[in-house]
Amino acid sequence: MKVGVFHWAFDFYGGGEYVAVSLAKALGLQKVYSLFSSGNRDGIEIVDVSEYLPLWARLFGKITKRKRALEYWLWEMLPVTELGEFDVVLTSGVTPRSVLTPEDVLHINYCHSPPRWLWDLWEFRWKRAKNSLKIFFFAELFRRTDIIVDSRVDYYFVNSELIKRRLWKYLKRDSEVLYPPIHTKKYHNKESEEFVLHMGRFDVEKQILPVIKACEKAGVNLVMTGYKGTDKTAYDYALKSDVVDFRGYVSEEEKIDLLSRCKAVIYNPINEDFGIIPTEAFASGKPVIVNHTGYPPLLVSRTGYIENDGILKIYRGGIITRGDENTIAKAIHLLDRFEFDADYLRSFAKQFDFSVFKVKLEMQLELWWRKFNEMLEGEKCLR
């Protein structure tokens, strides 16, 4: 079974890009195919396939490459058969789903989430756009496009039970959960020091400003890693705050060291689809402070309930807040009241280990490949 992995872009190395590389590694591949991206990530070659597009499409793509919704049309122009004789095309992300594969090639998509600005975050995004008629028109156009390209996918992986539900809600497609992996053995636990940790780029959906203000209110030091995103207000505020130690982009070694020494990790995005950072915190034996939206509170609740403190919910893996500065500040104060068992959290994190990811990926691919070929053989018998 020859598999080709396709991911929409490597403009930065976020969770989706990490998963695409992990898919390739788990399958023993050396390449991931992408548009307008090239280089090497963790030993995997990123191959820019834009050269296979018509010249006018390449020019169009370079002008609009950060407008990912427009990539639907670029991916369906890609002649997949010229890249290799694939038995399975495994796409990662929203827009590569539009690739047109031959009838005897199995197409599987790893869904990080249905397009959020079209579906679950539509109300949030449209309000930010001040109820723009233009935005409404384009959203409706791309919803219809998204529904059309969905039919080109034979089977779906999803990164969590939340996305399984979201995919069914909006596109009525079933799926298999395959958690993004971490290498649990590389994380370690040290005695907690007097700082909390926040990791990730400064995007509006990450809700970072309440985190900084909560740490100011609680009088606790906040170490921050990441780089500038869409939330310039939070980024500028972080640079001026007296409680913030902003490290910018850090190496993997420094990240692991910070995780091992922090008191807790704060993770506050709105309606996050998975969030690999909480699993890294658990692998380091550290609790997390999350808000009540998306998958992170479901993950924390699975560690085991302890008690409620007003509207805060305390579990063996951390504290669930409302995501505002007051409840986050209160959660920070509560950290000293509970003993979070590092060994238990490290054991809990093992279900997200790369070895588990690899075994499930291989087994599910084999199952779907067998079912797909049985269907093809059945069709031949009817001819």
C-alpha positions in Angstrom: 0.0 0.0 0.0 1.7 3.2 -1.2 0.5 6.3 0.7 1.0 10.0 -0.1 0.5 12.6 2.6 -0.6 16.1 1.6 -0.9 19.1 3.9 -2.2 22.5 3.0 0.7 24.7 3.9 3.8 25.1 6.2 3.7 28.9 6.6 4.4 28.2 10.2 4.9 25.0 12.3 1.7 24.7 14.3 -0.4 21.7 15.5 -1.7 20.8 12.0 1.8 20.8 10.5 3.1 18.7 13.4 0.4 16.1 12.8 1.1 16.0 9.0 4.7 15.3 9.7 3.8 12.7 12.4 1.5 10.9 9.9 4.5 10.6 7.5 6.8 9.4 10.2 4.3 6.8 11.4 4.0 5.4 7.9 7.7 5.3 7.3 7.5 8.0 4.6 10.2 10.7 3.8 7.9 13.3 2.2 4.9 15.5 2.8 3.4 17.3 -0.2 2.3 20.9 0.3 1.5 24.1 -1.7 4.0 27.0 -1.8 6.0 25.4 1.1 9.3 23.5 1.1 12.1 22.5 3.4 12.6 19.9 6.1 10.7 19.4 9.3 12.0 16.8 11.8 13.6 14.8 9.1 10.6 14.9 6.7 11.0 16.7 3.4 8.3 19.2 2.6 7.8 19.1 -1.2 6.2 22.1 -2.9 3.8 20.7 -5.5 2.7 24.1 -6.9 5.0 23.6 -9.9 2.5 21.0 -11.1 -0.2 23.8 -11.4 -0.7 25.9 -14.5 1.4 29.1 -14.5 -1.6 31.4 -14.0 -2.7 29.2 -11.0 0.8 29.5 -9.5 0.7 33.3 -9.8 -2.8 33.4 -8.3 -1.7 31.1 -5.5 1.3 33.2 -4.6 -0.8 36.3 -4.4 -3.5 34.7 -2.3 -1.7 31.9 -0.5 -2.6 33.2 2.9 -6.3 33.1 1.9 -6.7 29.5 2.5 -10.3 29.3 1.4 -9.2 30.1 -2.2 -6.9 27.0 -2.1 -9.9 24.7 -2.7 -9.5 25.5 -6.4 -5.8 25.1 -6.5 -5.8 21.6 -4.9 -8.4 20.3 -7.4 -6.0 21.3 -10.2 -3.2 19.2 -8.8 -2.5 16.1 -11.0 -2.0 13.6 -8.2 -1.0 10.8 -10.5 2.1 12.7 -11.7 3.4 12.7 -8.1 3.3 8.9 -7.7 1.3 5.8 -8.1 -0.5 6.1 -4.8 -2.9 3.5 -3.4 -4.0 5.9 -0.7 -4.0 9.7 -0.6 -4.0 11.0 3.0 -4.8 14.7 3.1 -4.4 16.9 6.2 -6.4 20.0 6.7 -9.5 21.5 5.0 -8.5 22.6 1.5 -6.5 19.5 0.3 -9.8 17.5 0.5 -10.6 19.0 -2.9 -8.0 16.9 -4.6 -9.5 14.7 -7.3 -8.2 11.2 -7.0 -8.6 8.3 -9.5 -11.5 6.0 -8.8 -9.2 3.2 -7.5 -7.3 5.5 -5.1 -8.5 5.7 -1.5 -8.8 9.2 -0.2 -8.6 9.7 3.6 -8.7 13.1 5.3 -7.3 13.9 8.7 -9.8 16.6 9.9 -8.4 19.0 12.5 -11.8 20.7 12.3 -14.4 21.6 9.6 -13.6 25.2 8.5 -14.1 27.1 11.7 -14.9 30.5 10.2 -17.7 28.9 8.1 -19.2 26.7 10.9 -18.6 26.8 14.6 -16.9 30.2 14.8 -19.1 31.9 12.2 -21.0 34.1 14.7 -17.8 35.1 16.5 -16.0 35.9 13.2 -19.0 37.7 11.6 -19.4 40.0 14.6 -15.7 40.9 14.4 -16.4 41.8 10.7 -19.2 44.1 11.8 -21.8 41.9 10.0 -20.3 42.6 6.7 -22.5 41.7 3.7 -19.4 40.9 1.7 -18.2 38.5 4.3 -21.6 36.9 4.5 -21.7 36.4 0.8 -18.3 34.8 0.6 -19.0 32.6 3.7 -22.1 31.2 2.0 -20.1 30.6 -1.2 -17.4 28.7 0.6 -19.9 26.7 2.7 -21.3 25.3 -0.6 -17.8 24.7 -1.8 -16.9 22.9 1.4 -19.9 20.6 1.1 -19.0 19.8 -2.5 -15.4 18.8 -1.7 -16.5 16.7 1.3 -17.9 14.2 -1.1 -14.4 13.5 -2.5 -13.3 12.0 0.9 -13.9 8.3 1.4 -13.0 8.2 5.1 -12.2 10.7 7.9 -9.8 10.7 10.8 -10.5 13.4 13.4 -8.3 14.7 16.2 -10.8 14.4 19.1 -14.3 13.4 20.1 -15.3 17.1 19.8 -14.3 17.2 16.1 -16.1 13.8 15.5 -19.3 15.5 16.8 -18.6 18.7 14.8 -18.0 16.8 11.6 -21.2 15.0 12.0 -23.1 18.2 13.0 -22.1 20.2 9.9 -21.3 17.6 7.2 -23.1 14.5 8.5 -19.9 12.4 8.1 -18.8 9.6 10.5 -15.1 9.4 11.5 -12.4 7.7 13.6 -10.7 9.6 16.4 -6.9 9.6 16.1 -5.3 11.8 18.7 -2.4 14.0 17.7 0.7 12.3 19.2 3.4 13.3 21.6 6.6 11.4 22.4 5.9 11.1 26.1 9.4 9.8 27.0 11.1 13.1 26.1 9.1 15.0 28.7 10.2 15.0 32.4 9.1 16.5 35.7 11.0 18.7 38.1 10.0 20.6 41.2 7.6 23.4 40.4 8.9 26.9 40.5 7.0 30.1 41.0 5.8 30.8 37.5 3.0 29.7 35.2 3.5 29.0 31.5 1.7 30.0 28.4 2.7 28.7 24.9 1.4 29.5 21.5 1.2 32.3 18.9 -0.8 35.5 19.6 -4.0 34.9 17.7 -7.4 36.5 18.7 -9.0 33.1 19.1 -6.3 32.1 21.7 -7.8 34.7 24.2 -4.3 35.7 25.6 -5.1 39.1 27.1 -7.3 37.7 29.9 -4.4 35.3 30.8 -1.9 38.2 31.2 -4.3 40.3 33.2 -5.2 37.4 35.4 -1.5 36.8 36.2 -1.2 40.5 37.0 -4.2 40.3 39.3 -2.9 37.1 41.0 0.7 38.6 41.3 2.3 35.6 39.6 5.1 35.5 37.1 4.0 34.4 33.6 6.5 32.9 31.1 5.3 33.2 27.5 6.6 31.5 24.4 5.4 31.9 20.8 5.3 34.5 18.2 3.2 37.3 16.8 -0.2 36.4 15.3 -3.5 38.2 14.7 -3.8 39.6 18.2 -1.6 42.7 18.1 -3.2 44.1 21.2 -2.3 41.1 23.4 1.2 41.0 21.9 2.0 44.6 22.6 0.5 44.3 26.1 2.6 41.3 26.9 5.8 43.1 25.9 5.0 45.9 28.4 3.6 43.8 31.3 5.7 43.6 34.5 4.7 40.0 35.2 5.5 38.6 31.7 8.8 37.0 30.8 8.4 36.8 27.0 10.7 34.3 25.4 9.5 34.4 21.8 10.1 31.3 19.8 12.0 28.7 21.8 13.8 25.5 21.0 12.2 22.1 21.7 14.8 21.6 24.6 13.8 24.9 26.2 10.1 24.2 25.8 10.5 20.8 27.6 12.6 22.4 30.3 10.0 25.2 30.9 7.2 22.6 31.0 9.1 20.5 33.6 9.6 23.5 36.0 6.4 25.5 35.7 3.7 25.5 38.4 1.0 25.0 35.8 0.2 25.7 32.1 -2.6 28.1 31.1 -4.4 27.3 27.9 -7.3 29.6 27.0 -8.3 29.4 23.3 -12.0 29.7 22.4 -13.6 26.4 21.4 -10.3 24.7 20.7 -10.6 21.5 18.6 -7.9 19.6 20.4 -4.9 21.4 21.8 -1.7 19.5 22.1 -0.3 21.7 24.8 -2.4 20.3 27.6 -1.2 16.7 26.7 2.4 18.0 26.8 1.7 19.5 30.3 0.4 16.2 31.5 3.4 14.3 30.1 5.5 16.8 32.2 3.4 16.0 35.3 1.9 19.5 35.4 -1.7 20.7 35.7 -3.5 22.9 33.2 -5.8 25.8 33.6 -8.3 25.8 30.7 -11.6 27.5 29.9 -15.0 25.7 29.5 -15.1 25.7 25.7 -13.9 23.1 23.2 -12.0 19.9 23.8 -9.5 20.9 26.6 -12.2 20.9 29.4 -13.3 17.5 28.2 -9.7 16.3 28.4 -9.2 17.7 31.8 -12.5 16.2 33.1 -11.3 12.8 32.1 -8.4 13.0 34.6 -10.9 12.6 37.5 -13.2 15.0 39.4 -12.1 16.6 42.7 -14.6 19.4 43.6 -16.2 22.6 42.6 -15.2 26.0 43.9 -18.0 28.3 42.9 -18.1 28.2 39.1 -14.6 26.7 38.9 -14.3 23.0 38.5 -11.2 21.2 39.9 -9.9 17.9 38.5 -6.8 15.8 39.0 -5.5 17.3 35.8 -6.2 21.0 36.5 -8.9 23.6 36.7 -11.7 24.7 34.3 -12.5 28.4 34.3 -14.8 30.7 32.3 -11.8 32.0 30.4 -12.0 35.6 31.8 -9.3 37.3 33.9 -11.2 37.0 37.2 -11.8 33.2 37.1 -8.3 32.5 35.7 -6.8 34.6 38.6 -8.9 32.6 41.1 -7.7 29.4 39.5 -4.1 30.4 39.9 -4.7 31.1 43.6 -6.2 27.6 44.0 -3.1 25.9 42.6 -1.5 25.9 46.0 -4.6 24.3 47.7 -4.3 21.0 45.8 -1.6 18.5 45.2 -1.6 17.5 41.6 0.0 14.0 41.3 2.8 14.3 38.7 3.1 10.5 38.3 -0.6 10.1 37.7 -0.6 12.8 35.0 2.4 11.4 33.3 0.7 8.0 33.2 -2.5 9.6 31.9 -0.6 11.2 29.0 0.6 7.8 27.7 -2.6 7.3 25.7 -1.3 10.1 23.5 2.1 8.6 22.8 3.4 8.3 19.3 3.4 4.5 19.6 -0.3 4.4 20.2 -0.9 6.8 17.3 1.2 4.7 14.9 -0.6 1.4 15.7 -4.1 2.9 15.4 -3.2 4.7 12.1 -1.8 1.5 10.5 -4.6 -0.7 11.7 -7.4 1.7 10.5 -5.7 2.3 7.2 -5.5 -1.4 6.6 -9.2 -1.8 7.5 -10.3 1.0 5.2 -8.1 -0.2 2.4 -9.5 -3.7 2.6 -13.1 -2.4 2.6 -12.4 -0.1 -0.3 -10.9 -2.9 -2.4 -13.8 -5.2 -1.6 -16.1 -2.6 -2.9 -14.0 -2.2 -6.1 -14.0 -6.0 -6.6 -17.8 -6.1 -6.1 -18.2 -3.4 -8.8 -16.1 -5.3 -11.2 -18.2 -8.4 -10.7 -21.3 -6.4 -11.7 -19.9 -5.2 -15.0 
